[in-house]
């Protein structure tokens, strides 16, 4: 088990199996020293725990927890192409999408669920640039989607 996975275990979390794509793409691609994930939904055992818009059917706190699940799924996708999460040198960028009710403006707080998990699991390597974007709708009516870009050891 990698040090990153040991840290996740200390947090009471486990790395899931790689989420199956819902369309024509792969979960992650490595090019040189970078890995780019596809957008990861908060799938748990092949299902979304919640659907709907944040600020309407889903609370901001629930959505923050869903963003954490998205980040876990992204880490699983990264591991699937590099083999060992300890090879991650830096999370370079996090992009988070929040399916938002028209008056919801708390997207950054929702995506903190992903950012805080990455910091806790990866330490200094988990500090990253980020975008948190409100959108009208996400695939499968998911409340949140997260993608990562990371730099890894050659």
N, C-alpha and C positions, 0 to 999 in steps of 0.2 A: 504494500500500500504506500502511495506517495505521501510526502509530508502535507501536501495540500489536502489530500483525502483524509489524513489523520486529523487535520485541523477542522475539516467539515464534520468529522465524527465527534470531535469535542463540542461542536456547536449543536449536536443532535441531528445532523443531516447526513444523508448518504447520496453519493453520486448515482443518478438513475441510469437506466439503459438509454441509449441514444433514441430520442423521439423519432418515430418514422415520419418522413416527409409527407405532407398532405397534397403535394402536387409534383411537378417535374423539376426537381432540384436535389442537391445533396446537402446534408446537415452542415458540413464544413469543408473548406478547401485550403490547402497549404500552398503557398507560393513563396519560395525562398525562405526567409526567416519570419514570414507572417502567416497567420491563420485567420481566415475570415469565416465567421459563422453565418449561416442563413438566419433569418429571423426565427427566434424560438418562442413558441407559444408555451403557456403554463400547463403543459400536458403532464398528467400523473396517471401512469398505467394506461396510457392510450386515450385518456379522456380529459376534457376540460373540467376542473372543479367548479367553475362559475362561468357564466356568460352574461353579456350585456354591457351597458355603458357605465363607466365610472362616474359617480355623482348622480346616478339614477338607480339602476338595479344592483350595482356593486359599490360598496363604500371605498373611500380612499385607503383605509387601513387594509381591507381585504385585497385591494389591488396591489398594495405594496408587498404583501405576502406572495401574490401571484407573480410579481416581478422577480422576487427571489427565486421562485421555481423556474422562471424563464432563464435566469442566470445559471442555475444548476444544470438545466438542460443544455445550455450553451457550453458549459465546462465539459459535460459529457461528450458533446460533439467535437470539441477541441481534442479531448483525450483520444477519441476514435481515430484521429489523423496523426497524432504525435506520440501516442502510447503512454506518456508519463506527464502528468500536469506539473511536475517539478521542473520541466523544461521551459515553462512559461517564464520569460524574463520580464515582460511588461504587458499589462492590459493597456492598449494604446487608446482605444475609443469604445465607448458604449453608446449605442443608439437605442432609445426606448420610445415605443409608440403606445399611446394610451387612448383607447376608444372612449371618448369623452361625451358626457351630456353637454348640451350647448353652453351652459353657464359654468362648467367645471374648469378651474384654472390651476389645479394642484398637481399637474403632471410631474414637476420635478420631485415632489414628495413621494409620488408613486414609484418612480424609477430609482429613488433612493433604496428601495428594497433590493435591487440588483447591485447597485454601487456599494452598499454597506456589506453585502455578502462577499463581494469580490475583495474588498479591503480586509475583511475578517479572515478570509481563507488564504489570501495571497500576500498579505502584509503590504510592504512598499510596492511590490510588483502589481498590486491591485489598484493603485492610484491611476486615474485615467481622465482623459477628456470625455465629454458627454454631451449628447443632445437628448432632450425629453420633449416629445412632440405629441400634441393632441390631434386625433384623427376621428373621422366620422364612424368608421367601422373597420374591424380587423377580420382576418379569416376565421371562419367557424363561429363568429360572434364573440371571439376572445376579447377580454377586457384589456389585455396587455400583450405586447410582443417586444422582445429584446434581441439585439444582435451585438456581437463582440468582434473586435479586431485585436489580435494579440501578437506580440513579437516573441519568438521562441529561439532557444539555442539551436545552432546549426548542427 
